[in-house]
Amino acid sequence: MQISPSILSADFANLESELAAIANADWAHVDVMDAHFVPNLTLGLPVVEALLRVSPIPIDCHLMIDDPDRWAPGYAEAGAGSVTFHIEAVADPVATARAIRAAGARAAFAVKPGTPFAPYADLLPEVDMVLVMTVEPGFGGQSFMADQMPKVREVREAVRRHGGEVWIQVDGGVSAATIEQCAQAGADVFVAGSAVYNAESAAGAVDYLRELVTRHTHG
């Protein structure tokens, strides 16, 4: 069970200290948006490279961009520990996943709320993680979509059949109120933005979220 706080909810003027505040998390989740694939513009490779120099924990890049076939391997080459591309945007998911892995990162694909998982189940041998979006991608602070939990269960079942070591990540509206239902559905990597950075203590929020899911899995 891993917690990956999203810096989309952090103070962009103080990213080094905001990363230090979540040093007890497993990953720092970095959303890259291009204002094309999603209606928002955040940050790109130069900022990710700067974050990699100062981050106390591995960086998990979520690329909400057009043409990830071209751009995704560069994030892996820069040193990101995990690189996720959107299945709706990629032209050749197998080649892109292999390029990410060849550059030394974990490869993952993401599905938007309206995108079914079943057509892409045969990609499981090529990836290390599947990201099920629990909001429409583009903006932080949105409400959790509980109707995505059956999809998380479906991915968990497919991973079980496949037999590989594939993580299942949820991203969007994950908080103390929703994280347990995500764990029950089969998720094991949890992206939380405002639930961490809007809390009094980001580190305290990370510990609390981890405690909730650990209690669920061992309870």
C-alpha positions in Angstrom: 0.0 0.0 0.0 1.7 3.2 -1.2 0.8 6.8 -0.8 1.7 9.2 -3.7 0.8 12.8 -2.8 0.1 15.0 -5.8 2.0 18.2 -6.0 -0.8 19.7 -8.1 -2.2 20.9 -4.7 1.2 22.1 -3.4 2.6 25.6 -3.5 4.3 25.9 -6.8 6.6 28.7 -5.6 8.1 26.5 -2.9 8.2 23.0 -4.5 11.5 22.0 -2.8 10.0 22.5 0.7 6.7 21.0 -0.4 8.5 17.9 -1.4 10.4 17.8 1.8 7.1 17.9 3.7 6.1 14.6 2.1 9.4 12.8 2.6 7.5 10.0 4.5 5.4 9.2 1.4 6.3 6.5 -1.1 6.2 8.7 -4.2 5.7 12.3 -5.3 3.0 12.4 -8.0 3.7 15.0 -10.6 1.0 15.9 -13.1 2.2 17.1 -16.5 -0.6 18.8 -18.5 -0.3 20.3 -21.9 -3.6 22.3 -22.3 -4.4 20.0 -25.3 -5.2 16.5 -23.9 -6.6 18.2 -20.8 -7.9 21.8 -20.4 -5.1 22.8 -18.1 -1.4 23.7 -18.3 0.9 22.8 -15.4 4.6 22.0 -15.8 6.9 20.0 -18.1 10.2 18.3 -18.3 12.5 21.2 -17.2 10.5 21.5 -13.9 10.5 17.7 -13.5 14.2 17.7 -13.9 14.6 20.4 -11.2 12.2 18.4 -8.9 14.3 15.2 -9.4 17.4 17.0 -8.2 15.7 17.9 -4.8 13.1 15.3 -4.2 13.7 13.0 -1.2 11.4 10.3 -2.7 11.0 8.9 -6.2 8.9 10.8 -8.7 5.8 9.4 -10.3 5.0 11.3 -13.5 1.5 11.3 -14.8 1.5 12.6 -18.4 -1.9 14.1 -19.3 -0.5 15.1 -22.7 -0.9 14.5 -26.4 1.7 12.4 -28.2 3.1 10.6 -25.2 4.9 8.2 -27.6 7.2 11.1 -28.4 7.5 12.7 -24.9 7.2 10.0 -22.3 10.6 8.3 -22.6 12.3 11.6 -21.9 10.8 11.7 -18.4 12.2 8.2 -17.7 15.6 9.3 -19.1 15.5 12.3 -16.8 15.2 9.9 -13.8 11.5 9.7 -13.0 10.8 6.4 -11.2 7.5 5.8 -12.8 6.0 7.3 -16.0 2.2 7.0 -16.8 0.8 7.8 -20.2 -2.9 8.0 -21.1 -4.3 5.2 -23.2 -6.6 7.7 -25.0 -3.6 9.7 -26.2 -1.0 7.0 -27.1 -0.5 5.7 -30.6 1.6 2.7 -29.8 1.2 1.7 -26.1 3.5 -1.3 -26.3 6.4 0.6 -27.9 6.0 3.5 -25.5 5.8 1.3 -22.4 8.9 -0.6 -23.6 10.8 2.7 -24.2 9.9 3.9 -20.7 11.1 0.6 -19.2 14.3 0.6 -21.3 15.1 4.1 -19.9 14.9 2.6 -16.4 11.5 3.7 -15.1 8.3 1.8 -14.3 5.8 2.1 -17.1 2.0 2.6 -16.6 -1.1 3.5 -18.5 -4.0 5.6 -17.3 -7.7 5.3 -18.2 -10.1 8.3 -17.9 -13.5 7.7 -16.1 -15.3 7.2 -19.4 -12.7 4.8 -20.8 -13.3 1.0 -20.3 -10.4 -1.1 -19.2 -11.3 -4.4 -20.9 -9.9 -3.5 -24.4 -6.5 -2.8 -22.9 -6.2 -5.8 -20.5 -3.8 -7.5 -22.9 -1.3 -4.7 -22.2 -0.7 -5.9 -18.6 2.5 -7.8 -19.5 4.0 -4.5 -20.9 3.3 -2.3 -17.8 4.1 -2.1 -14.1 0.9 -0.2 -13.1 -2.5 0.8 -14.3 -4.0 4.2 -13.2 -7.7 4.3 -12.9 -8.8 8.0 -12.8 -11.4 8.7 -10.2 -12.1 12.2 -11.5 -11.9 13.7 -15.1 -8.2 14.6 -15.5 -7.2 18.2 -15.7 -7.8 19.9 -12.3 -7.1 19.1 -8.7 -9.6 19.3 -5.9 -12.4 17.5 -7.7 -15.0 15.2 -6.2 -14.3 11.5 -6.0 -16.2 9.3 -8.5 -17.3 6.2 -6.6 -18.7 4.7 -9.8 -15.1 4.0 -10.9 -14.7 1.3 -8.2 -16.1 -1.5 -10.4 -13.4 -0.7 -12.9 -10.7 -0.9 -10.2 -12.1 -4.4 -9.3 -12.0 -5.3 -12.9 -8.3 -4.3 -13.2 -7.5 -6.2 -10.0 -9.2 -9.3 -11.4 -7.3 -9.0 -14.7 -4.0 -8.6 -12.7 -4.8 -11.7 -10.7 -5.5 -13.7 -13.9 -2.3 -12.3 -15.6 -0.3 -13.2 -12.5 2.2 -10.4 -12.8 3.3 -7.8 -10.3 1.2 -4.9 -11.6 0.2 -2.1 -9.2 -3.2 -0.4 -9.4 -3.3 3.3 -8.8 -6.2 5.6 -8.1 -6.1 9.4 -8.6 -8.8 12.0 -8.0 -10.7 12.9 -4.9 -8.8 10.4 -2.8 -9.1 11.4 0.9 -9.6 9.9 4.4 -13.3 9.6 3.4 -12.7 7.6 0.2 -9.4 5.8 0.4 -10.8 2.7 2.1 -13.3 2.0 -0.6 -10.4 2.3 -3.1 -8.4 -0.3 -1.1 -11.5 -2.5 -0.9 -11.8 -2.4 -4.7 -8.2 -3.5 -5.1 -6.1 -0.4 -5.5 -2.7 -0.3 -3.8 -1.2 3.0 -4.9 -3.2 6.1 -3.8 -2.7 9.6 -5.2 -3.9 12.3 -2.8 -3.5 16.0 -3.5 -5.7 18.4 -1.5 -6.2 15.7 1.2 -2.4 16.0 1.9 -1.5 19.6 1.1 -4.6 21.2 2.5 -4.1 19.4 5.8 -2.4 21.1 8.8 0.5 18.7 8.4 1.2 17.1 5.0 3.4 14.4 6.6 0.7 13.8 9.2 -1.9 13.4 6.4 0.3 10.9 4.6 0.7 8.8 7.8 -3.0 8.9 8.5 -3.9 7.8 4.9 -1.4 5.0 5.1 -2.8 4.0 8.5 -6.4 3.8 7.0 -5.4 1.5 4.1 -3.0 -0.6 6.2 -5.8 -1.1 8.8 -8.2 -2.0 6.0 -5.8 -4.6 4.5 -4.7 -6.2 7.8 -8.0 -5.7 9.6 
